[in-house]
Structure formats: structure tokens, C-alpha cells
Amino acid sequence: MLRKVMFVMVLFALVSSPTIVAAQENTIKPVSIGRDMPQFELNAIQGGSVSIDGLEGRNIMLVFPRGKVSDHWCQICHYQYAELVEFDKKHRLREKYDLEIVYVLPYGKEEVQHWVDIFPSQMDVIEGWKNPPDSKKNDEKVMKWAEYCRENFPIRFQFEEGKVPVPFPILVDVDRKVSEGLDLFRTEWDRSTVDQNVSTIYIVDRKGVVAFKYFSQNTFDRPSPEYLLGILECMID
């Protein structure tokens, strides 16, 4: 009987321990607008690490690109990144709104670095979509796609190999604890069976509360930089 009582007392102590409670509170799980962003820390390919609590007091834009599509990288993810880099340079988003923009990919460091390195060829692919060869210009489907791309990817980005701009921390979620915890990671999504994230953007305010969340329905469904600017302006008094 004494052993049973002691076991119950130990179990109660473990359950009520502040350490255990703190660990439970920091569990990464799906988060809704108006809730605290789960705490996490990941390494950046630029060096060092980035954590949510380390950015406390600043606004944060967390971008989870789709990443891979079948046997290749998603070119639209690269375009979105290049577009945001250019938009930030023009409108000084980070400076004006005391904002940190952070990218998170669910792969190892070498794969994430490769994602950065292939920007030049990815932009070439998009330009090819917009300007198909003469031999394909009689194909109605090809021309409709070209028209769509010219409308939705209007800027021509050109990068030199080895000189791709990386002003935003690009984080390595190799164990997918963050991506899976937030329920973004998929092995099948939008007609593609491959390890990938659902393209998602969070904007977290200075208090660590999620003020905006955009969970894409497909790879073409993404908010524009102008739309994100409008959200930031609404957040700032």
C-alpha cells in the first residue's frame, strides 16, 4: 500500500512539474490567428540560428515555400522569393515596419543551399514559360499558359551564379519538427507526390501573436507583396 501511495505522489509531482508544463506549452502545433506563435529555433544557411523568442518585440513574416514538385523545385516559390526581395528593397518593409522576414524549408542544409543556388536557372524557366518557342506557338494550351505567366510573373529577374541575394534568413527544418508541428508538411499535395510544405505565410506581431495566416489551396494561390503590405499597414498603429 505504501509503494502505491508513493508511486501516485511521484506521478503527481511529474505531471505538475513546471518543467514538464513548460515543455508542453512549447509544443509546436497548428496555430490560428489571434494565438501565440509556437516557439522554435532553427539554423540558417547564412550561419547562426533564428528563434521566435529571439525576435520578440519585432514583427515577423514567416514564409514556408512549397519547395519541391515531383522531381524538381517549384519555380513559383523562387519567383515569390525574388519578388519579395525586390519589393522589400523598394518599399523598405523590414525597416519601416520593424519586420524580420524568415523563410523555412523542410530539407537538409545542402538541399536548402541548392534551393538558393539554382535561382538563375529557375528564373530562366519562368521566362521560357512566358515566351515559348515559335514551334509551340500554335498550341492553344501553351499560349494560354504563357499569357497566364506574363500576367502573374511580370518581372524578369536575373541572377548571377553564386551571387543570389539572401537578405532574409533561410532556415533549415531538416527534422521537419516545425513543418510537421504546424501541419504544413505533406508527402502528397496539389497533384504531386513528394516531400513538400503547403505554401503558407504567417505574420506575427511584436507580442508573438499570429495576426495573419495564409494557407494556400494550391501552388498558384499565394498573396502578392502588395497584399502583404496592406496587412502590415493594418497592423501598425
Backbone hydrogen bonds in HBPLUS format (Angstrom, degrees):
<---DONOR---> <-ACCEPTOR-->    atom                        ^
c    i                          cat <-CA-CA->   ^        H-A-AA   ^      H-
h    n   atom  resd res      DA  || num        DHA   H-A  angle D-A-AA Bond
n    s   type  num  typ     dist DA aas  dist angle  dist       angle   num
A0005-VAL N   A0001-MET O   3.05 MM   4  6.36 154.9  2.11 149.1 155.4     1
A0006-MET N   A0002-LEU O   2.93 MM   4  6.20 160.2  1.97 152.9 158.3     2
A0007-PHE N   A0003-ARG O   2.93 MM   4  6.13 155.0  2.00 146.4 153.1     3
A0008-VAL N   A0004-LYS O   3.09 MM   4  6.33 157.8  2.14 146.3 151.4     4
A0009-MET N   A0005-VAL O   3.00 MM   4  6.26 153.8  2.07 146.5 153.9     5
A0010-VAL N   A0006-MET O   2.96 MM   4  6.20 158.8  2.00 152.1 157.0     6
A0011-LEU N   A0007-PHE O   2.93 MM   4  6.12 162.5  1.97 150.4 155.4     7
A0012-PHE N   A0008-VAL O   2.94 MM   4  6.12 156.3  2.00 145.3 151.6     8
A0013-ALA N   A0009-MET O   2.99 MM   4  6.21 152.6  2.07 142.8 150.4     9
A0014-LEU N   A0010-VAL O   2.96 MM   4  6.26 153.0  2.04 150.0 156.9    10
A0015-VAL N   A0011-LEU O   3.03 MM   4  6.24 164.7  2.06 151.7 155.4    11
A0016-SER N   A0012-PHE O   2.96 MM   4  6.05 155.9  2.02 147.9 154.3    12
A0017-SER N   A0014-LEU O   3.31 MM   3  5.14 157.4  2.37  97.1 103.7    13
A0021-VAL N   A0017-SER O   3.06 MM   4  6.32 165.5  2.08 156.4 160.7    14
A0022-ALA N   A0018-PRO O   2.82 MM   4  5.92 158.3  1.87 145.5 151.7    15
A0023-ALA N   A0019-THR O   3.02 MM   4  6.25 154.8  2.09 144.0 150.6    16
A0024-GLN N   A0020-ILE O   2.96 MM   4  6.26 154.1  2.03 148.7 155.8    17
A0025-GLU N   A0021-VAL O   2.88 MM   4  6.15 154.0  1.95 150.6 157.9    18
A0026-ASN N   A0022-ALA O   3.07 MM   4  6.28 138.0  2.25 142.1 152.6    19
A0027-THR N   A0024-GLN O   3.19 MM   3  5.28 164.0  2.21 106.0 109.6    20
A0035-ARG N   A0032-SER O   3.13 MM   3  5.71 150.7  2.22 140.9 140.6    21
A0034-GLY N   A0210-VAL O   2.74 MM 176  5.39 168.0  1.76 153.5 157.2    22
A0210-VAL N   A0035-ARG O   2.83 MM 175  5.67 171.1  1.84 161.8 159.8    23
A0037-MET N   A0208-GLY O   2.79 MM 171  5.79 168.2  1.80 167.7 168.7    24
A0052-ILE N   A0040-PHE O   3.10 MM  12  5.92 149.9  2.19 159.9 169.2    25
A0042-LEU N   A0050-VAL O   3.02 MM   8  5.65 155.2  2.08 153.9 155.0    26
A0050-VAL N   A0042-LEU O   2.89 MM   8  5.65 158.9  1.94 159.7 163.4    27
A0172-VAL N   A0043-ASN O   2.87 MM 129  5.71 157.7  1.92 167.4 173.2    28
A0044-ALA N   A0048-GLY O   3.02 MM   4  5.89 165.7  2.04 142.4 143.8    29
A0047-GLY N   A0044-ALA O   2.97 MM   3  5.29 160.0  2.01 109.9 116.4    30
A0045-ILE N   A0170-ILE O   3.00 MM 125  5.98 157.4  2.05 162.9 164.8    31
A0055-LEU N   A0052-ILE O   3.07 MM   3  5.32 148.8  2.17 104.1 113.5    32
A0056-GLU N   A0053-ASP O   3.19 MM   3  5.00 162.6  2.22 102.9 105.2    33
A0058-ARG N   A0055-LEU O   3.03 MM   3  5.77 146.9  2.14 146.6 148.8    34
A0057-GLY N   A0206-ARG O   3.12 MM 149  4.41 147.8  2.23 139.8 139.8    35
A0059-ASN N   A0098-ASP O   3.03 MM  39  6.09 156.2  2.09 159.1 159.6    36
A0100-GLU N   A0059-ASN O   2.90 MM  41  6.37 150.4  1.99 145.2 152.7    37
A0060-ILE N   A0204-VAL O   2.85 MM 144  4.98 160.8  1.89 147.8 152.5    38
A0204-VAL N   A0060-ILE O   2.72 MM 144  4.98 161.4  1.75 151.0 157.4    39
A0061-MET N   A0100-GLU O   2.85 MM  39  6.21 162.5  1.88 155.6 158.3    40
A0102-VAL N   A0061-MET O   2.82 MM  41  6.11 170.1  1.83 170.2 170.7    41
A0062-LEU N   A0202-TYR O   2.80 MM 140  5.05 153.3  1.87 145.6 153.9    42
A0202-TYR N   A0062-LEU O   2.90 MM 140  5.05 159.3  1.94 144.9 151.8    43
A0063-VAL N   A0102-VAL O   2.78 MM  39  6.09 169.9  1.79 167.2 170.2    44
A0104-VAL N   A0063-VAL O   2.95 MM  41  6.29 148.4  2.05 162.4 165.6    45
A0064-PHE N   A0200-THR O   2.84 MM 136  5.15 170.6  1.85 169.3 168.5    46
A0200-THR N   A0064-PHE O   3.06 MM 136  5.15 154.2  2.13 136.9 144.7    47
A0197-ASN N   A0066-ARG O   3.12 MM 131  4.67 165.2  2.14 132.0 135.2    48
A0074-CYS N   A0067-GLY O   2.73 MM   7  5.64 165.8  1.75 169.7 165.2    49
A0069-VAL N   A0072-HIS O   2.62 MM   3  5.42 174.0  1.62 174.2 172.2    50
A0072-HIS N   A0069-VAL O   2.96 MM   3  5.42 166.3  1.98 134.3 138.5    51
A0077-CYS N   A0074-CYS O   3.22 MM   3  5.45 129.9  2.48 100.5 112.3    52
A0079-TYR N   A0075-GLN O   2.94 MM   4  6.28 157.0  1.99 148.9 155.6    53
A0080-GLN N   A0076-ILE O   2.87 MM   4  6.04 162.0  1.91 148.2 152.9    54
A0081-TYR N   A0077-CYS O   3.04 MM   4  6.28 154.7  2.11 144.5 150.9    55
A0082-ALA N   A0078-HIS O   2.94 MM   4  6.21 169.4  1.96 156.0 158.2    56
A0083-GLU N   A0079-TYR O   2.78 MM   4  5.94 158.4  1.83 154.9 161.5    57
A0084-LEU N   A0080-GLN O   2.97 MM   4  6.13 152.9  2.04 143.3 150.1    58
A0085-VAL N   A0081-TYR O   2.91 MM   4  6.19 155.8  1.96 153.7 160.6    59
A0086-GLU N   A0082-ALA O   3.04 MM   4  6.23 163.4  2.06 147.9 151.8    60
A0087-PHE N   A0083-GLU O   2.89 MM   4  6.03 155.5  1.95 143.7 151.3    61
A0088-ASP N   A0084-LEU O   2.86 MM   4  5.92 156.8  1.91 145.4 151.3    62
A0089-LYS N   A0085-VAL O   3.05 MM   4  6.25 152.9  2.13 142.9 150.3    63
A0090-LYS N   A0086-GLU O   3.03 MM   4  6.27 151.1  2.11 144.8 152.4    64
A0091-HIS N   A0087-PHE O   2.86 MM   4  5.95 164.4  1.88 153.2 157.4    65
A0092-ARG N   A0088-ASP O   2.71 MM   4  4.96 127.2  1.99 136.2 142.7    66
A0096-LYS N   A0092-ARG O   2.79 MM   4  5.80 172.0  1.80 164.5 166.9    67
A0097-TYR N   A0093-LEU O   2.96 MM   4  5.78 162.4  1.99 148.5 153.0    68
A0099-LEU N   A0094-ARG O   2.93 MM   5  4.25 151.4  2.01 119.4 128.0    69
A0103-TYR N   A0169-PRO O   2.93 MM  66  6.25 173.4  1.94 167.9 169.2    70
A0171-LEU N   A0103-TYR O   2.72 MM  68  5.96 176.0  1.72 154.4 153.0    71
A0105-LEU N   A0171-LEU O   3.16 MM  66  6.35 168.9  2.17 155.3 155.9    72
A0173-ASP N   A0105-LEU O   2.94 MM  68  5.80 164.4  1.97 167.6 163.1    73
A0112-VAL N   A0108-GLY O   2.97 MM   4  6.22 161.1  2.01 156.9 162.9    74
A0113-GLN N   A0109-LYS O   2.87 MM   4  6.05 156.8  1.92 149.9 156.5    75
A0114-HIS N   A0110-GLU O   2.95 MM   4  6.15 147.7  2.05 139.1 148.2    76
A0115-TRP N   A0111-GLU O   2.92 MM   4  6.26 144.7  2.05 142.5 152.3    77
A0116-VAL N   A0112-VAL O   3.24 MM   4  6.65 143.6  2.38 141.5 149.7    78
A0116-VAL N   A0113-GLN O   3.12 MM   3  5.17 123.5  2.45  94.9 108.5    79
A0117-ASP N   A0113-GLN O   2.91 MM   4  6.22 161.0  1.95 149.8 155.5    80
A0118-ILE N   A0114-HIS O   3.12 MM   4  6.21 147.6  2.23 154.2 157.9    81
A0119-PHE N   A0116-VAL O   3.30 MM   3  5.87 163.1  2.33 122.6 122.4    82
A0122-GLN N   A0118-ILE O   3.02 MM   4  6.20 157.6  2.07 159.7 166.9    83
A0123-MET N   A0119-PHE O   2.97 MM   4  6.16 158.9  2.01 162.7 166.5    84
A0124-ASP N   A0120-PRO O   3.14 MM   4  6.40 145.5  2.27 139.5 149.3    85
A0125-VAL N   A0121-SER O   3.05 MM   4  6.35 145.5  2.17 142.5 150.7    86
A0126-ILE N   A0122-GLN O   3.24 MM   4  6.62 157.1  2.30 146.0 150.6    87
A0127-GLU N   A0123-MET O   3.04 MM   4  6.33 157.6  2.09 147.2 153.2    88
A0128-GLY N   A0124-ASP O   2.95 MM   4  6.18 144.7  2.07 141.9 151.8    89
A0128-GLY N   A0125-VAL O   3.08 MM   3  4.98 118.6  2.47  91.7 107.3    90
A0129-TRP N   A0125-VAL O   2.98 MM   4  6.39 142.3  2.13 144.5 155.1    91
A0129-TRP N   A0126-ILE O   3.09 MM   3  5.00 120.2  2.47  91.8 106.7    92
A0130-LYS N   A0126-ILE O   3.10 MM   4  6.43 153.7  2.17 148.0 154.3    93
A0131-ASN N   A0127-GLU O   3.00 MM   4  6.14 137.5  2.19 140.4 151.8    94
A0136-LYS N   A0133-PRO O   2.90 MM   3  5.59 160.5  1.94 120.8 127.0    95
A0137-LYS N   A0134-ASP O   3.22 MM   3  5.22 161.5  2.26 105.0 110.6    96
A0139-ASP N   A0136-LYS O   3.02 MM   3  5.50 163.4  2.05 116.7 121.4    97
A0143-MET N   A0139-ASP O   3.05 MM   4  6.32 160.4  2.08 156.5 162.1    98
A0144-LYS N   A0140-GLU O   2.98 MM   4  6.18 150.0  2.07 147.6 155.4    99
A0145-TRP N   A0141-LYS O   3.05 MM   4  6.27 156.2  2.11 145.7 152.2   100
A0146-ALA N   A0142-VAL O   2.90 MM   4  6.15 152.4  1.97 145.2 153.5   101
A0147-GLU N   A0143-MET O   2.93 MM   4  6.11 154.3  2.00 141.7 148.1   102
A0148-TYR N   A0144-LYS O   2.96 MM   4  6.21 158.4  2.01 145.0 150.9   103
A0149-CYS N   A0145-TRP O   2.94 MM   4  6.18 161.4  1.98 151.4 156.0   104
A0150-ARG N   A0146-ALA O   2.94 MM   4  6.14 157.1  1.99 148.8 154.9   105
A0151-GLU N   A0147-GLU O   3.09 MM   4  6.27 149.1  2.19 144.4 152.3   106
A0152-ASN N   A0148-TYR O   2.90 MM   4  6.11 156.5  1.96 151.5 158.4   107
A0153-PHE N   A0149-CYS O   2.72 MM   4  5.31 148.9  1.81 144.0 149.8   108
A0163-LYS N   A0160-GLU O   2.99 MM   3  5.30 158.3  2.03 133.7 133.1   109
A0176-ARG N   A0173-ASP O   2.95 MM   3  5.04 146.5  2.07 104.5 115.2   110
A0180-GLU N   A0176-ARG O   2.80 MM   4  5.55 158.7  1.85 138.2 145.5   111
A0181-GLY N   A0177-LYS O   2.94 MM   4  5.59 144.6  2.07 122.4 133.6   112
A0182-LEU N   A0178-VAL O   2.92 MM   4  6.03 157.5  1.97 152.5 156.7   113
A0184-LEU N   A0179-SER O   2.80 MM   5  5.17 169.1  1.81 170.1 166.4   114
A0185-PHE N   A0179-SER O   3.26 MM   6  5.22 145.5  2.39 114.9 114.5   115
A0183-ASP N   A0180-GLU O   2.95 MM   3  4.78 150.3  2.04  99.6 108.8   116
A0198-VAL N   A0184-LEU O   2.80 MM  14  5.21 147.8  1.90 136.6 146.7   117
A0186-ARG N   A0196-GLN O   2.75 MM  10  5.45 172.0  1.75 166.0 165.1   118
A0196-GLN N   A0186-ARG O   2.96 MM  10  5.45 155.1  2.02 168.2 170.2   119
A0194-VAL N   A0187-THR O   2.85 MM   7  4.90 115.1  2.28 116.2 132.4   120
A0189-TRP N   A0192-SER O   2.95 MM   3  5.45 156.3  2.00 153.0 156.8   121
A0192-SER N   A0189-TRP O   3.10 MM   3  5.45 137.9  2.28 108.3 120.1   122
A0216-SER N   A0199-SER O   3.00 MM  17  5.54 161.6  2.04 167.7 172.2   123
A0201-ILE N   A0214-TYR O   2.98 MM  13  5.14 151.5  2.06 136.6 145.8   124
A0214-TYR N   A0201-ILE O   2.80 MM  13  5.14 154.7  1.86 151.4 158.7   125
A0203-ILE N   A0212-PHE O   2.94 MM   9  5.00 155.4  2.00 136.1 136.9   126
A0211-ALA N   A0203-ILE O   2.81 MM   8  5.69 153.3  1.88 155.1 164.3   127
A0212-PHE N   A0203-ILE O   3.25 MM   9  5.00 141.5  2.41 143.1 142.4   128
A0205-ASP N   A0209-VAL O   2.85 MM   4  5.44 164.6  1.87 155.1 152.8   129
A0208-GLY N   A0205-ASP O   2.90 MM   3  5.39 164.0  1.93 120.8 124.3   130
A0221-ASP N   A0218-ASN O   3.11 MM   3  5.39 156.6  2.17 111.5 118.7   131
A0227-TYR N   A0224-SER O   3.07 MM   3  5.15 119.2  2.46  97.9 112.5   132
A0228-LEU N   A0224-SER O   3.04 MM   4  6.40 159.4  2.09 153.8 159.3   133
A0229-LEU N   A0225-PRO O   2.84 MM   4  6.07 149.1  1.94 147.2 156.1   134
A0230-GLY N   A0226-GLU O   3.10 MM   4  6.40 150.1  2.19 141.4 148.5   135
A0231-ILE N   A0227-TYR O   3.14 MM   4  6.56 147.4  2.25 144.1 152.8   136
A0232-LEU N   A0228-LEU O   3.01 MM   4  6.33 161.4  2.04 151.5 155.7   137
A0233-GLU N   A0229-LEU O   2.94 MM   4  6.21 158.7  1.98 152.1 157.9   138
A0234-CYS N   A0230-GLY O   3.07 MM   4  6.31 146.8  2.19 141.0 149.4   139
A0235-MET N   A0231-ILE O   3.09 MM   4  6.38 140.0  2.25 144.3 155.4   140
A0235-MET N   A0232-LEU O   3.08 MM   3  5.08 125.7  2.38  94.9 109.2   141
A0236-ILE N   A0232-LEU O   3.17 MM   4  6.44 141.6  2.33 149.0 158.1   142
